[in-house]
Amino acid sequence: MYGDISGYQSTGGGGGGRRRPQVIGTADFYRRLPSEMKESTKIGIIMSFIALFVMIVLFVFETYAFLYRGINSNIAIDVNSEQLLQVNFNVTLYDVHCEFVSVDVWDTLGTNMQNVTKDINKWNLNQEGSVEKFHGRNHQQQKISHEHHSPQELQKQQQMREEGLLAAVDLTSENIEDFHSKNELVFIDFFAPWCVWCQRLAPTWEKFAQEVNWQHLDVGIGKVDCVAHDDLCKEERIMAFPTLRWYQEGKAIMPDYKGDRSVGDLLEYAKKKIDAYEDDEYGDDEEEHHPGCLVAGHLMVNRVPSHIRMEAKSVNHELNSMMTNLTHRVNDFSFGTPEGLFMSQLLHVLPFANAIPEAEKRSNPLKGKFYPTYHFHQAFHHHMKVISTHVPFLFSSGLVYQVLAESQLVIYEEMEMPEIKFIWDMSPMSVYLEEEDRYWYDYVTSLFAIIGGTYTTLGLINKVILKIFKPRAY
């Protein structure tokens, strides 16, 4: 393999010429035997194909390893200087009316954003739990006006109450069916004695019942005390006090009355319903009773421990805590800007992201999870630890927020309003993901080593086999 590098060459003519050393002789690292001295064997041919196959396979795997680099993760103190954090959420509540859904934000700095419902979108749900129609942003719940009554009028109603001469009929579980059978159209006030809005409505409701009688309107006016007859109110699924509900032939006609609570407005509503019933127009106007609501939006909050509360709340009602069911599904609850969210989605679809461990892709652990509450006075609290994660992407580094989450079911007192809580705090440490660097000459060196090593190793194996079996040449 290593040839001579010196020789002799004549300097003159004839045999008597002087010979001197050749400056550069032959230096051949790759000497070749004449073809007539080579011998081909069947085993050699087989080993050649095996060597070629092994070289190709190793070449492919080495190239793949060079192109798809590994990921190293390091933990360091979080140096993120952003003061605000974007919180993105999309939650489906299956048993709360959109008009009652309230969203509040609280943090440890004392910043309280109460009823930020005006900054989010809400959609009503249909019977299957799917989005039916856009409810609106609900920029501000419209306050309902109440009618004022003179002391003399209130005193007169109190005297009539003591004498049992009130026009509005007190309904119970025992007499409500009989009341429906006697009146094709019924208008009922479901109230609680402790409710301040019910107390303000009571004299108006009685005066309204008297006007109905005086005008001979074909509608029965009743009222139900939901404290004394809680079973009846549970059966009717009364979620707020007062609830003014219209019935036709014993069937509730939705939605409930939401207008001003004055005698004139109540009379106008009753006459409109009576006319619709007589003209048989309920088939077009009736709205089915599906209380579910989808709440979605995003908020900018301080980068400090905070929580979002979702509960049933109204400026015109007292909510019935005994009928508040907060069964929900978290469709999305994530942190970060749209760019960061887009990058977190790419981590699950791009080929190069396969090198990133699944433990580093937890940007939305609550997504798609269903949290049912089978009893009243219960709600889930979701606790999250938010970790800043710097992910290499193309020629830069992007910020993604990882989330470690756990949920627990909380039992509330009977008169306490349950609420869904999303609680989080920021980790003081952050994760830095880095690609494993590999230079091109390392790749070339590895290829030469693989190809040369394969050729040499299989050549030695071929010689051993030839010595053992001594095959004939052909």
C-alpha positions in Angstrom: 0.0 0.0 0.0 2.8 2.3 0.8 5.1 2.2 -2.3 8.8 3.2 -2.7 9.6 6.9 -2.8 13.1 6.5 -4.3 14.8 4.7 -7.3 17.6 4.9 -9.8 17.8 6.5 -13.2 20.7 6.6 -15.8 22.2 10.0 -16.5 24.0 9.1 -19.7 23.9 7.0 -22.7 25.3 3.4 -22.9 26.0 1.0 -20.1 28.8 3.1 -18.6 26.6 6.0 -17.7 26.4 7.1 -14.1 23.2 6.4 -12.2 21.7 8.9 -9.6 18.8 8.7 -7.1 15.3 9.7 -8.5 14.1 12.8 -6.7 10.4 11.6 -6.6 9.6 8.1 -7.3 6.2 6.5 -7.2 4.0 7.1 -4.1 0.8 5.2 -4.6 -1.5 4.7 -1.6 -4.0 2.8 -3.7 -2.1 0.2 -5.6 -4.2 -2.0 -7.9 -3.5 -5.6 -8.7 -3.8 -6.6 -12.3 -7.2 -8.0 -13.2 -5.7 -11.4 -14.1 -4.5 -11.7 -10.5 -8.0 -11.0 -8.9 -10.3 -13.9 -8.0 -14.1 -13.5 -7.7 -16.1 -15.7 -5.3 -19.7 -16.1 -4.5 -19.1 -15.3 -0.9 -17.3 -12.1 -1.9 -20.2 -11.0 -4.1 -22.7 -11.6 -1.2 -20.5 -9.7 1.3 -20.2 -6.9 -1.2 -24.0 -6.5 -1.4 -24.3 -6.7 2.4 -21.6 -4.0 2.7 -23.3 -1.7 0.2 -26.7 -2.2 2.1 -25.1 -1.5 5.5 -23.4 1.6 4.2 -26.6 3.0 2.7 -28.6 2.4 5.9 -25.9 3.9 8.1 -25.6 6.9 5.7 -29.3 7.6 6.0 -29.4 7.4 9.8 -26.3 9.5 10.2 -27.8 12.2 7.9 -31.1 12.1 9.8 -29.3 12.5 13.1 -27.4 15.5 11.6 -30.5 17.3 10.2 -32.9 16.6 13.2 -30.9 17.8 16.1 -31.6 17.1 19.7 -32.9 19.5 22.3 -31.3 20.3 25.6 -33.3 22.0 28.4 -31.8 24.3 31.1 -33.4 25.9 34.1 -32.6 29.4 35.1 -34.1 32.4 36.9 -36.9 33.9 34.9 -35.7 37.2 33.4 -39.0 38.0 31.6 -39.5 41.7 31.9 -43.1 41.8 30.7 -45.4 43.4 33.2 -48.7 42.0 31.8 -49.7 38.5 31.0 -52.4 37.6 28.5 -54.9 35.0 29.7 -57.0 33.3 27.0 -60.1 31.2 28.0 -63.1 29.5 26.4 -65.4 27.7 28.9 -68.8 26.1 28.4 -71.2 26.3 31.3 -74.1 23.9 30.8 -76.6 25.1 33.3 -76.2 28.9 33.7 -78.0 31.5 31.6 -75.7 33.8 29.7 -77.4 36.8 31.3 -76.3 35.6 34.7 -72.7 34.6 33.9 -70.2 37.0 35.5 -66.4 36.9 35.3 -64.2 38.6 37.9 -60.4 38.9 38.1 -58.4 39.2 41.4 -54.7 39.4 42.0 -52.3 39.8 45.0 -51.5 43.4 44.1 -55.0 44.3 45.1 -56.1 44.9 41.5 -59.7 43.7 41.3 -61.6 43.7 38.0 -65.1 42.8 38.9 -67.6 41.7 36.3 -65.3 41.9 33.3 -68.0 40.2 31.4 -68.2 43.3 29.2 -64.8 42.4 27.7 -65.8 38.9 26.7 -68.2 37.2 24.3 -71.0 34.8 25.2 -73.0 32.4 23.2 -76.3 30.6 24.1 -76.3 26.8 23.8 -78.9 24.6 22.2 -80.4 21.4 23.6 -77.4 19.4 22.5 -74.9 21.7 24.2 -73.7 23.2 21.0 -73.4 26.9 20.2 -76.8 28.2 19.0 -76.6 32.0 18.7 -74.4 34.9 19.8 -75.7 36.4 23.1 -73.5 39.5 22.9 -70.8 41.2 24.9 -73.2 42.4 27.6 -71.3 45.6 28.0 -73.4 46.5 31.0 -76.3 44.7 32.5 -79.3 47.0 32.1 -80.8 48.0 35.4 -84.6 47.4 35.8 -86.7 50.2 37.1 -89.2 49.6 39.9 -92.5 51.4 40.6 -92.6 53.5 43.8 -95.7 53.2 46.1 -97.0 55.7 48.6 -97.1 54.8 52.3 -100.9 54.9 52.1 -101.0 52.4 49.3 -98.6 50.0 51.2 -100.7 50.3 54.3 -103.8 49.4 52.3 -102.2 46.4 50.8 -101.1 45.3 54.3 -104.7 45.5 55.5 -105.9 43.5 52.5 -103.2 40.9 53.2 -104.4 40.5 56.8 -108.0 40.1 55.6 -107.0 37.6 52.9 -108.2 39.8 50.1 -105.1 39.9 48.0 -105.6 39.5 44.2 -102.4 37.6 43.6 -103.0 33.9 44.5 -100.6 32.2 46.9 -99.6 29.0 45.1 -98.2 25.8 46.6 -97.4 22.3 45.4 -100.9 21.3 46.3 -102.9 23.9 44.5 -100.8 24.9 41.5 -102.1 22.2 39.2 -105.7 23.2 40.0 -104.7 26.8 39.3 -103.4 25.9 35.9 -106.5 23.8 35.1 -108.7 26.8 35.8 -106.6 29.3 33.9 -105.2 28.6 30.4 -102.9 31.6 30.8 -100.9 32.1 34.1 -98.3 34.6 35.2 -96.4 33.7 38.4 -93.9 35.5 40.6 -91.4 33.2 42.2 -89.8 35.1 45.1 -87.9 34.8 48.3 -89.0 36.9 51.4 -85.3 37.8 52.1 -84.7 39.1 48.6 -84.6 42.9 48.4 -85.7 42.9 44.8 -88.7 40.7 45.7 -89.7 43.0 48.5 -89.7 46.0 46.1 -91.7 44.0 43.5 -94.3 42.7 46.0 -96.6 45.8 46.1 -96.3 46.3 42.3 -97.2 42.6 41.7 -100.3 42.9 43.9 -101.4 46.1 42.2 -100.8 44.5 38.8 -103.0 41.6 39.9 -105.8 44.0 40.9 -105.5 45.8 37.5 -105.8 42.4 35.7 -109.0 41.7 37.6 -110.5 45.1 37.0 -109.7 44.9 33.3 -111.1 41.4 33.1 -108.0 40.0 31.4 -108.1 36.3 30.9 -104.9 35.4 32.9 -104.4 34.1 36.4 -101.9 35.9 38.5 -100.1 33.9 41.2 -97.0 34.0 43.4 -94.8 31.3 45.0 -92.7 31.6 48.2 -89.6 29.6 47.3 -88.5 29.5 50.9 -91.7 27.9 52.1 -92.1 25.8 49.0 -88.5 25.1 47.9 -89.5 21.7 46.3 -91.8 23.5 43.9 -89.2 26.0 42.9 -86.6 23.3 42.4 -89.0 21.5 40.1 -89.5 24.7 38.1 -85.7 25.3 38.2 -85.9 28.8 39.6 -82.3 30.2 39.5 -82.9 33.8 40.4 -85.3 35.8 42.6 -87.7 37.2 41.5 -88.5 35.1 38.4 -91.6 36.2 36.5 -92.7 33.3 34.4 -95.6 33.0 31.9 -97.5 29.7 31.4 -99.7 28.6 28.7 -101.9 25.5 29.4 -99.6 24.6 32.2 -96.4 24.9 30.1 -93.7 27.5 30.8 -93.2 29.9 27.9 -89.6 31.0 27.7 -87.8 33.3 28.1 -88.9 34.7 31.5 -90.0 38.3 31.8 -87.0 40.7 31.8 -88.6 44.1 31.5 -89.2 46.9 33.9 -91.1 46.0 37.1 -94.0 48.5 36.9 -97.7 48.0 36.6 -97.8 49.5 33.2 -95.0 47.4 31.8 -96.4 44.2 33.3 -99.9 44.9 31.9 -98.4 45.6 28.4 -96.5 42.3 28.5 -99.6 40.4 29.7 -101.8 41.9 26.9 -99.2 41.1 24.3 -99.0 37.5 25.5 -102.8 37.2 25.5 -103.1 38.5 22.0 -100.3 36.1 20.8 -102.2 33.2 22.4 -105.5 34.2 20.8 -103.8 34.6 17.4 -102.0 31.3 17.9 -98.6 32.9 17.4 -96.6 31.1 20.1 -95.3 28.6 17.6 -93.2 31.4 16.0 -92.2 33.3 19.2 -91.5 30.6 21.7 -87.9 30.2 22.7 -86.8 26.9 24.1 -85.4 26.8 27.6 -81.7 25.9 27.4 -79.7 27.8 30.1 -76.2 26.8 28.9 -73.7 29.5 27.9 -70.3 29.5 26.2 -67.9 32.2 27.6 -64.8 33.1 25.7 -62.3 36.0 25.6 -58.9 37.1 26.7 -57.7 39.5 29.5 -54.5 41.3 30.3 -53.5 40.8 33.9 -50.5 41.6 36.1 -47.7 38.9 36.1 -48.5 38.1 39.8 -50.5 35.3 41.4 -54.1 35.9 40.3 -57.4 34.1 39.8 -60.5 34.3 37.6 -63.9 33.6 39.1 -66.9 32.6 37.1 -70.2 32.7 38.9 -73.9 33.5 38.5 -74.5 37.1 39.3 -77.1 39.8 38.4 -77.7 43.4 39.2 -81.5 42.9 39.2 -81.9 39.5 40.9 -80.8 37.5 43.9 -79.4 34.3 42.6 -80.6 31.0 44.1 -77.5 29.2 45.4 -79.5 26.0 45.8 -80.1 25.8 42.1 -76.7 26.9 40.7 -75.1 24.0 38.9 -71.6 24.9 37.6 -70.9 21.8 35.4 -68.5 23.0 32.7 -66.0 22.1 30.0 -62.8 23.9 29.5 -62.3 24.3 25.8 -59.2 26.5 26.2 -57.3 28.1 29.1 -53.9 29.2 28.0 -51.4 32.1 28.5 -49.5 34.3 26.1 -49.9 36.3 23.0 -51.2 34.9 19.7 -47.6 34.5 18.4 -46.7 32.4 21.4 -49.9 30.4 21.1 -49.2 29.8 17.4 -45.7 28.5 18.3 -47.0 26.2 21.0 -49.3 24.7 18.4 -46.4 24.2 16.0 -44.6 22.2 18.7 -47.2 19.4 18.1 -47.2 19.4 14.3 -43.8 20.3 12.9 -41.2 17.5 12.3 -38.3 19.3 14.0 -40.4 19.6 17.2 -40.3 15.8 17.7 -37.0 16.3 19.4 -38.7 18.4 22.1 -40.0 16.2 25.0 -43.7 16.0 25.5 -43.1 17.3 29.0 -42.1 20.6 27.4 -45.3 21.0 25.4 -47.9 21.5 28.2 -49.2 24.8 27.1 -52.9 23.9 27.6 -53.4 21.0 30.0 -57.0 21.8 30.8 -58.1 21.8 27.1 -61.1 19.6 26.4 -61.6 18.4 29.9 -65.1 18.0 31.4 -65.9 18.8 35.0 -69.4 17.7 36.1 -71.0 18.6 39.4 -73.7 16.0 40.3 -74.9 18.0 43.4 -75.6 21.6 44.1 -73.3 23.7 46.3 -70.3 22.3 44.5 -67.7 23.8 42.1 -64.3 23.0 40.7 -61.2 25.1 41.4 -58.3 24.8 38.9 -54.8 25.5 40.3 -52.0 26.2 37.7 -48.3 26.9 37.8 -47.2 29.0 34.8 -43.6 28.5 33.6 -41.9 30.7 31.0 -40.3 28.5 28.4 -38.0 29.8 25.6 -38.2 27.6 22.6 -35.8 27.8 19.6 -37.7 28.5 16.4 -36.0 29.1 13.0 -33.3 31.7 13.7 -34.7 33.1 16.9 -36.2 32.1 20.2 -39.9 32.3 21.1 -41.7 32.5 24.4 -44.2 29.8 25.3 -45.9 29.5 28.7 -46.1 25.9 30.0 -48.7 25.1 32.6 -48.8 22.5 35.3 -52.5 22.1 36.4 -54.6 20.2 38.9 -58.3 20.5 39.8 -60.3 19.9 42.9 -64.0 19.8 43.8 -64.9 22.3 46.5 -68.1 21.9 48.7 -69.8 25.2 49.6 -72.2 26.1 52.4 -75.9 25.9 51.6 -76.4 29.7 51.3 -73.0 30.4 49.7 -72.9 31.0 46.0 -70.5 28.4 44.3 -68.0 29.7 41.8 -65.5 28.3 39.3 -62.0 29.4 40.0 -58.9 29.4 37.8 -56.0 30.1 40.1 -52.4 30.6 38.9 -49.1 31.9 39.9 -45.8 32.5 38.0 -42.8 30.3 38.5 -39.7 32.2 39.5 -37.7 29.8 37.2 -37.9 29.5 33.5 -36.9 26.8 31.0 -34.6 27.4 28.1 -34.6 24.9 25.3 -31.5 24.8 23.1 -30.7 22.8 20.0 -27.6 20.5 20.2 -25.0 22.1 18.0 -23.1 19.9 15.5 -20.7 21.1 12.9 -20.5 20.0 9.3 -17.1 18.5 9.5 -18.3 16.3 12.4 -20.9 14.9 10.0 -18.3 14.4 7.2 -15.9 12.7 9.6 -18.6 10.4 10.8 -19.6 9.4 7.3 -16.0 8.5 6.4 -15.7 6.5 9.6 -18.9 4.7 8.9 -18.1 3.9 5.3 -14.5 3.0 5.9 -15.3 1.0 9.0 -18.0 -1.0 7.2 -15.7 -1.7 4.3 -12.9 -2.9 6.5 -14.9 -4.9 8.9 -16.8 -6.8 6.3 -13.6 -7.3 4.3 -12.1 -9.0 7.4 -15.2 -11.1 7.8 -15.0 -12.1 4.1 -11.4 -13.3 4.5 -12.2 -15.4 7.5 -15.1 -17.0 5.7 -12.9 -17.7 2.7 -10.3 -19.4 4.9 -12.9 -21.6 6.5 -14.8 -22.7 3.4 -12.1 -22.1 0.7 -14.6 -21.5 -2.1 -13.7 -22.2 -5.7 -13.3 -19.4 -8.2 -15.6 -19.4 -11.2 
